[in-house]
């Protein structure tokens, strides 16, 4: 088993860590979570989050601190900005491995659980993207794993107290990263589990140590931000939590109740293809498997937070990331039981279908690009990018070959290993072979970086809010003026010291007239040209308006 674990660690570094800087930052999220930490370092204010030097109260501070530490260590680049997400995914996998290894007493199930988690599509995407969801999920996973360690100790001892304290510390860190979600997920999962185990009395005993340690972790910054920005908690609690939960905030992504079902299945690919195998195994071995406290805990951890997120009016795909750790555990337990009972026919059939689908997809895409190169129709890649799609096709063929080998392998350990590790090249190259056509609208730094020499220390930058994140980061300039409105900064721009940062069309004309040539720079995306006052603007590229006066 040790060789499989070593292979998994190498696999993790190959797909999560090494390629982090292989693609440009994507707006708005990655630039937002790059610029706020950069301004913290620049200003020395590590208490109040600011974006473009405007108060930004949508999230607490831990995620920004993690990125600021990475920037301080590795510089202002894409690798640093994404590093905390990638490390968080790795720590989550480690926590899963420790938990399953301890309580299933099965090395195979332990490494498979961690491997399934790391190779779920949504986990990988978010784990290599600069958002706060991966660190939040890691802290929540830490809380859930720590609590189970504590709850599994029959007697009170030093280890039980320490595990409960660690659960509280993780909850406190999750709160400092994304707010009250830190308490909703553990409560939604732990209460049903203790009731299922007929240990309801412990509901009045076990929570006190976690609550105390969570408060001790969160309270210092909570008090500092309160005394410095007295309105923070009003906005963060009522707007960002209550209104989002109740659907009274129009900006909080209202979606139907069932939305997370396809997201969970799609986010679990390619492992979702093996759900029929897992279902067969659970049905055959349900009594034996369900008697294990670990599976009961994982079931409560998966089902009840999932229902909680589904009941919320505001929904984003990343909200259900805390459900993937228990899903990986249940899938691993079910698949190991599936193979150990002598089953493999359905797995083999799925592998054959999946392998031929990859081969057919690679062949079809090759024909498509060749015909596109003959100018029969627009291709996804330009002729200058042929090397990208050729590499992508080669990687897909290797993936298909790995799945085919999983089918042909006589031992189930090899079947699972090939199924898990064969997409390595596809995942690695995905960071480098994205078509420029796909990046045009989102990787704004590719264009803005061309004009860095025009932005001087005394330049006046007026930006449309749709490019403010990238402009602030690429030009290392937080004192931006906003054209007509402030976008997501509207709340912070209501403060007296920020109200003059919004420039109307009339004010823009006057600013153009008064500013010496070469000092005023206006940046916006080209699809907002109709909003620009007629003033002799000069267009650069087809996505950005960029002019000197």
C-alpha positions in Angstrom: 0.0 0.0 0.0 2.9 2.4 0.6 3.7 2.6 -3.1 0.2 3.7 -3.9 0.3 6.4 -1.2 3.7 7.6 -2.6 2.2 7.7 -6.1 -0.7 9.7 -4.8 1.6 12.3 -3.2 3.6 12.6 -6.4 0.4 12.9 -8.4 -0.8 15.7 -6.0 2.3 17.8 -6.5 2.2 17.2 -10.3 -1.3 18.4 -10.8 -1.9 20.8 -8.0 1.4 22.5 -7.2 3.7 22.5 -10.2 1.3 24.0 -12.8 -0.2 26.7 -10.6 1.5 29.5 -12.5 0.8 28.0 -15.9 -2.2 30.1 -16.8 -3.0 33.8 -16.4 -5.2 35.1 -13.6 -8.9 35.2 -14.3 -11.2 38.1 -13.6 -12.9 39.0 -11.3 -12.3 36.4 -8.6 -8.6 35.7 -8.9 -7.7 39.4 -9.3 -9.8 40.3 -6.3 -8.1 37.8 -4.1 -4.8 38.9 -5.4 -5.3 42.7 -5.1 -6.8 42.8 -1.5 -3.8 40.9 0.0 -1.4 43.1 -2.1 -3.0 46.2 -0.6 -2.7 44.8 2.9 1.0 44.3 2.4 1.4 47.7 0.8 -0.6 49.7 3.4 0.4 47.6 6.5 -3.3 47.4 7.4 -4.1 43.7 8.0 -7.4 44.3 9.7 -9.7 46.0 7.2 -10.0 44.3 3.8 -9.8 46.9 1.0 -10.2 46.5 -2.8 -8.8 49.5 -4.8 -8.5 51.2 -1.4 -12.2 50.9 -0.9 -13.7 49.0 2.1 -14.7 45.5 1.1 -16.8 43.8 3.7 -18.1 40.7 1.8 -15.7 38.2 3.5 -13.6 38.1 6.7 -9.9 38.3 6.6 -8.2 34.8 6.8 -8.3 34.1 3.1 -6.6 37.4 2.4 -4.0 36.7 5.1 -3.1 33.3 3.5 -2.6 34.9 0.1 -0.6 37.8 1.6 1.7 35.4 3.3 2.2 33.5 0.0 2.9 36.8 -1.9 5.4 37.8 0.8 7.2 34.5 0.3 7.0 33.9 -3.4 6.2 37.3 -5.0 3.3 38.9 -6.8 2.4 36.2 -9.3 -0.3 33.6 -10.2 1.6 30.8 -8.3 1.4 32.7 -5.0 -2.2 33.7 -5.4 -3.4 30.1 -6.0 -1.0 28.4 -3.5 -3.3 28.5 -0.5 -6.1 26.8 -2.5 -3.8 24.1 -3.7 -2.3 23.4 -0.2 -5.8 23.4 1.3 -6.9 20.7 -1.1 -3.8 18.6 -0.2 -4.4 19.1 3.6 -8.1 18.0 3.1 -6.9 14.9 1.4 -4.5 14.2 4.2 -7.2 14.6 6.8 -9.4 12.2 4.9 -6.6 9.7 4.7 -5.9 9.9 8.5 -9.5 9.6 9.4 -10.3 6.6 7.1 -7.0 4.9 8.0 -7.7 5.2 11.7 -11.4 4.1 11.7 -11.7 1.7 8.8 -8.3 0.1 9.6 -7.9 -0.4 5.9 -5.0 1.2 4.0 -6.7 0.6 0.6 -9.8 2.5 1.6 -7.7 5.3 3.1 -5.6 6.0 0.0 -8.6 5.6 -2.3 -10.7 8.0 -0.3 -7.9 10.7 -0.5 -7.4 10.0 -4.2 -11.0 10.2 -5.1 -11.3 13.5 -3.3 -8.2 15.0 -5.1 -9.4 13.9 -8.5 -13.0 15.0 -8.4 -13.3 17.6 -11.1 -14.8 20.4 -9.0 -12.3 19.9 -6.2 -9.4 20.1 -8.6 -10.8 23.2 -10.4 -11.4 25.1 -7.2 -8.2 23.8 -5.6 -6.1 25.4 -8.3 -8.1 28.6 -8.5 -7.7 31.7 -6.3 -11.0 31.7 -4.4 -11.7 31.2 -0.7 -13.8 28.0 -1.1 -10.8 25.6 -0.9 -9.4 27.0 2.3 -12.9 27.2 3.8 -13.5 23.5 2.9 -10.2 22.5 4.4 -11.0 24.2 7.7 -14.5 22.6 7.7 -13.0 19.2 6.9 -10.6 19.7 9.7 -13.4 20.4 12.1 -15.4 17.4 11.0 -12.5 15.0 11.2 -11.3 16.3 14.6 -14.8 16.0 16.0 -15.1 12.4 14.9 -11.8 11.6 16.5 -13.1 13.1 19.7 -16.5 11.4 19.5 -14.9 8.0 18.9 -13.1 8.2 22.3 -15.3 6.4 24.8 -13.7 8.0 27.8 -12.7 11.5 28.5 -8.9 11.9 28.3 -6.3 14.3 27.0 -6.7 13.2 23.4 -10.5 13.7 23.4 -10.1 17.2 24.8 -7.4 18.1 22.3 -9.5 16.8 19.4 -12.5 18.8 20.5 -10.3 21.9 20.9 -8.9 21.3 17.3 -12.4 21.0 16.0 -13.1 24.5 17.5 -9.9 25.9 16.2 -10.8 24.7 12.7 -14.3 26.2 13.0 -12.8 29.5 14.1 -10.5 29.6 11.1 -13.3 28.7 8.8 -15.3 31.6 10.3 -12.4 34.0 9.7 -12.3 32.8 6.1 -16.0 32.8 5.1 -18.2 33.6 8.0 -21.1 31.7 9.7 -21.0 28.8 7.3 -18.2 27.6 9.6 -20.9 26.6 12.2 -23.8 25.6 9.9 -22.0 22.6 8.3 -20.7 21.0 11.5 -24.1 21.5 13.3 -26.1 20.1 10.3 -24.0 17.0 10.2 -23.1 16.3 13.8 -26.5 16.6 15.4 -28.1 13.9 13.1 -25.1 11.7 13.6 -25.3 11.7 17.4 -29.1 11.2 17.2 -28.6 8.2 14.9 -26.0 6.8 17.3 -28.5 7.3 20.2 -26.0 9.6 21.9 -28.3 12.6 22.1 -27.1 13.5 25.7 -23.7 14.3 24.3 -25.2 17.2 22.3 -25.2 19.1 25.6 -21.6 18.1 26.5 -19.3 17.8 23.5 -19.9 21.3 21.9 -18.6 23.4 24.8 -14.9 23.0 24.1 -15.2 23.6 20.4 -17.4 26.6 21.0 -14.9 28.1 23.4 -11.8 27.5 21.2 -13.7 28.8 18.1 -14.5 32.0 20.0 -10.9 32.4 21.2 -9.7 32.1 17.6 -12.2 34.4 16.0 -12.7 37.0 18.7 -9.5 39.1 18.4 -10.0 40.1 14.8 -13.8 40.3 15.3 -13.2 43.0 17.9 -10.5 44.8 16.0 -12.7 45.1 12.9 -15.7 46.2 15.0 -13.8 49.0 16.7 -12.2 50.1 13.5 -15.2 49.7 11.2 -18.3 49.7 13.3 -20.6 48.9 10.3 -18.8 45.8 9.3 -20.8 43.2 11.2 -24.1 44.8 10.2 -23.3 44.4 6.5 -21.6 41.1 6.8 -24.3 39.4 8.9 -27.5 40.9 7.5 -26.6 41.4 3.8 -24.1 38.5 3.3 -25.8 35.9 5.4 -29.4 36.5 6.3 -30.5 38.1 3.0 -28.6 35.5 1.0 -30.2 32.6 3.0 -33.7 34.1 2.6 -33.2 35.2 -1.0 -33.8 38.9 -0.3 -30.6 40.0 -1.9 -30.9 40.1 -5.7 -27.2 39.7 -6.2 -27.0 36.3 -4.3 -27.6 33.9 -7.2 -31.2 32.6 -6.6 -31.5 29.1 -8.0 -34.0 26.1 -7.7 -33.8 23.6 -4.9 -32.5 20.7 -7.1 -29.6 22.7 -8.6 -26.9 21.0 -6.5 -27.9 17.4 -7.6 -26.3 17.8 -11.1 -23.5 19.9 -9.7 -22.6 17.2 -7.2 -22.7 14.5 -9.9 -20.8 16.6 -12.5 -18.3 17.8 -9.9 -17.5 14.2 -8.9 -16.5 13.3 -12.5 -14.8 11.0 -13.5 -15.7 9.1 -10.3 -19.4 9.8 -10.9 -19.1 7.2 -13.7 -18.6 4.6 -11.1 -21.7 5.5 -9.1 -23.6 2.4 -10.4 -20.8 0.2 -9.1 -20.9 1.9 -5.7 -24.7 1.7 -5.6 -24.6 -2.1 -6.3 -22.0 -2.5 -3.5 -24.0 -0.5 -1.0 -27.2 -2.4 -1.8 -25.4 -5.8 -1.3 -23.4 -4.8 1.7 -25.6 -2.1 3.3 -26.1 -3.9 6.6 -22.4 -4.6 7.0 -21.2 -1.2 5.9 -23.9 0.9 7.6 -23.1 -0.6 11.0 -19.7 1.2 10.9 -19.8 4.6 12.7 -17.5 6.0 10.0 -20.0 5.4 7.2 -22.9 6.8 9.3 -20.9 9.9 10.1 -20.0 10.3 6.4 -23.6 9.9 5.4 -24.8 12.6 7.8 -21.8 14.8 6.7 -22.9 14.4 3.0 -26.7 14.5 3.2 -27.7 17.1 5.7 -25.2 19.9 4.7 -26.3 19.1 1.1 -30.0 19.7 2.1 -29.0 22.8 4.0 -27.3 24.3 0.9 -30.1 23.2 -1.3 -32.7 25.0 0.9 -30.7 28.3 0.7 -32.0 30.7 -1.8 -28.6 31.9 -2.8 -26.5 29.2 -4.6 -23.1 28.9 -6.2 -21.5 25.6 -7.4 -18.7 26.0 -4.9 -20.9 26.1 -1.8 -21.3 22.3 -1.7 -17.5 21.6 -1.6 -17.8 20.5 2.0 -19.9 17.6 0.7 -17.1 16.1 -1.4 -15.0 14.7 1.5 -17.8 12.4 2.8 -18.7 11.5 -0.8 -15.1 10.4 -1.4 -15.2 8.3 1.8 -18.5 6.6 0.9 -17.4 6.0 -2.7 -14.1 4.4 -1.6 -15.7 2.1 1.0 -18.3 1.1 -1.5 -15.9 0.4 -4.4 -13.5 -1.6 -2.2 -16.4 -3.7 -1.0 -17.5 -4.0 -4.6 -14.2 -5.5 -5.8 -13.6 -7.7 -2.7 -16.9 -9.4 -3.2 -15.7 -10.5 -6.6 -17.5 -8.0 -8.8 -15.9 -6.2 -11.7 -18.2 -6.7 -14.7 -19.9 -3.3 -14.5 -16.6 -1.5 -13.8 -15.1 -3.1 -16.9 -18.0 -2.1 -19.0 -17.8 1.5 -17.8 -14.1 1.6 -18.5 -14.6 0.2 -22.1 -17.3 2.8 -22.8 -15.2 5.7 -21.2 -12.0 4.7 -23.1 -13.7 4.6 -26.5 -15.5 7.8 -25.7 -12.1 9.5 -25.1 -10.7 7.9 -28.3 -13.7 9.1 -30.4 -13.7 12.5 -28.8 -10.0 12.9 -29.6 -10.4 11.8 -33.2 -13.5 14.0 -33.7 -11.7 17.0 -32.3 -8.7 16.4 -34.5 -10.9 16.3 -37.6 -12.7 19.5 -36.4 -9.4 21.4 -36.0 -8.0 20.2 -39.3 -11.1 21.3 -41.2 -11.0 24.6 -39.3 -7.4 25.1 -40.3 -8.6 24.9 -43.9 -10.9 27.9 -43.2 -14.0 25.8 -43.6 -15.3 27.3 -40.3 -13.8 29.0 -37.2 -11.9 26.7 -35.0 -11.5 26.7 -31.3 -7.7 27.2 -31.7 -6.0 29.6 -34.1 -3.4 28.3 -36.5 -0.7 29.7 -34.3 -2.0 27.6 -31.4 -1.9 24.2 -33.2 0.6 22.9 -30.7 -1.9 23.3 -27.9 -4.7 21.2 -29.4 -2.2 18.5 -30.6 -0.9 18.2 -27.0 -4.5 18.1 -25.7 -5.5 15.4 -28.1 -2.4 13.3 -27.2 -3.2 13.7 -23.5 -6.8 12.5 -24.1 -5.5 9.5 -26.0 -3.1 8.7 -23.1 -6.0 9.0 -20.7 -8.1 6.7 -22.8 -5.2 4.2 -22.9 -5.0 4.3 -19.1 -8.7 3.6 -18.7 -8.4 0.8 -21.2 -5.5 -0.6 -19.1 -7.7 -0.4 -16.0 -10.2 -2.6 -17.8 -7.5 -5.2 -18.8 -5.8 -5.2 -15.4 -6.4 -8.5 -13.5 -6.1 -7.0 -10.0 -8.5 -4.5 -8.6 -5.8 -2.3 -7.0 -4.3 -1.8 -10.5 -7.8 -1.1 -12.0 -8.4 1.6 -9.4 -4.9 3.0 -9.7 -5.1 3.3 -13.5 -8.5 4.9 -13.3 -7.2 7.4 -10.8 -3.8 8.3 -12.3 -4.4 8.1 -16.1 -5.8 11.7 -16.5 -2.5 13.2 -15.0 -1.3 14.6 -18.4 -4.7 15.9 -19.3 -5.0 17.7 -15.9 -1.4 19.0 -16.1 -1.7 20.4 -19.6 -5.1 21.9 -19.0 -3.2 24.8 -17.3 -1.2 25.5 -20.5 -3.4 24.7 -23.5 -6.5 26.8 -23.0 -7.3 28.6 -26.3 -6.6 32.3 -26.5 -10.2 32.7 -27.6 -11.4 31.4 -24.3 -9.1 33.6 -22.3 -9.8 36.8 -24.1 -12.7 38.0 -22.0 -11.4 36.8 -18.7 -7.6 37.0 -18.6 -7.6 40.8 -18.9 -4.0 41.0 -17.7 -2.9 39.6 -21.0 -3.9 42.9 -22.5 -3.4 45.3 -19.7 0.2 44.3 -19.2 1.1 45.6 -22.6 0.4 49.1 -21.4 2.3 49.2 -18.1 4.9 51.6 -19.4 2.1 54.2 -20.0 1.0 54.1 -16.4 3.2 56.5 -14.3 3.0 57.1 -10.6 1.1 60.3 -11.2 -1.3 58.9 -13.8 -5.0 59.2 -13.2 -6.7 55.9 -13.9 -10.4 55.9 -14.6 -11.8 52.4 -15.0 -15.1 50.7 -15.7 -15.9 48.4 -12.7 -15.7 45.4 -15.0 -11.9 45.8 -15.3 -11.1 47.4 -11.9 -9.7 44.2 -10.3 -7.3 43.5 -13.2 -6.3 47.2 -13.5 -5.5 47.6 -9.8 -3.4 44.4 -9.8 -1.6 44.8 -13.2 -0.7 48.5 -12.6 -0.2 48.1 -8.8 -2.4 51.1 -8.3 -5.2 51.2 -5.7 -6.3 54.8 -6.2 -8.7 54.2 -9.1 -11.6 56.3 -10.2 -14.7 54.4 -11.2 -16.7 55.3 -14.3 -20.5 55.8 -13.6 -20.7 53.2 -10.8 -18.7 51.1 -8.4 -19.9 47.6 -9.1 -19.4 45.3 -6.2 -17.7 48.2 -4.3 -21.0 50.2 -4.1 -21.3 49.7 -0.4 -17.8 50.8 0.4 -18.1 53.8 -1.9 -20.9 55.2 0.3 -18.3 56.1 3.0 -17.5 59.8 3.0 -13.9 59.3 2.2 -14.7 57.3 -0.9 -17.8 59.1 -2.4 -15.7 61.2 -4.8 -14.2 58.0 -6.4 -17.2 57.6 -8.8 -17.0 59.7 -12.0 -20.2 60.5 -14.0 -20.1 61.0 -17.8 -20.3 64.7 -17.3 -17.5 64.7 -14.7 -15.5 62.5 -17.1 -15.8 65.1 -19.9 -14.7 67.8 -17.5 -11.8 65.6 -16.2 -10.6 65.0 -19.8 -10.7 68.8 -20.6 -8.7 69.7 -17.5 -6.1 66.9 -17.4 -2.8 67.5 -19.2 -2.2 65.1 -22.2 -0.7 61.8 -21.3 -1.8 61.8 -17.7 -5.3 60.5 -17.8 -5.9 56.8 -18.7 -9.3 55.3 -19.2 -9.8 51.5 -19.2 -12.9 49.6 -20.1 -14.1 46.5 -22.0 -15.1 47.1 -25.6 -18.6 45.8 -25.2 -19.4 48.9 -23.1 -18.4 51.4 -25.7 -21.9 52.9 -26.0 -21.5 54.2 -22.4 -18.4 56.2 -23.2 -18.7 60.0 -23.7 -17.6 61.1 -27.1 -14.1 62.5 -26.4 -11.7 61.0 -28.9 -11.0 57.7 -27.2 -8.5 55.4 -28.8 -9.4 51.7 -29.0 -6.7 49.0 -28.4 -7.5 45.4 -29.1 -11.2 44.3 -29.3 -11.9 43.8 -25.6 -10.4 46.9 -24.0 -10.7 50.6 -24.4 -7.4 52.1 -23.3 -6.6 55.8 -24.0 -4.1 58.5 -23.1 -4.8 62.2 -23.0 
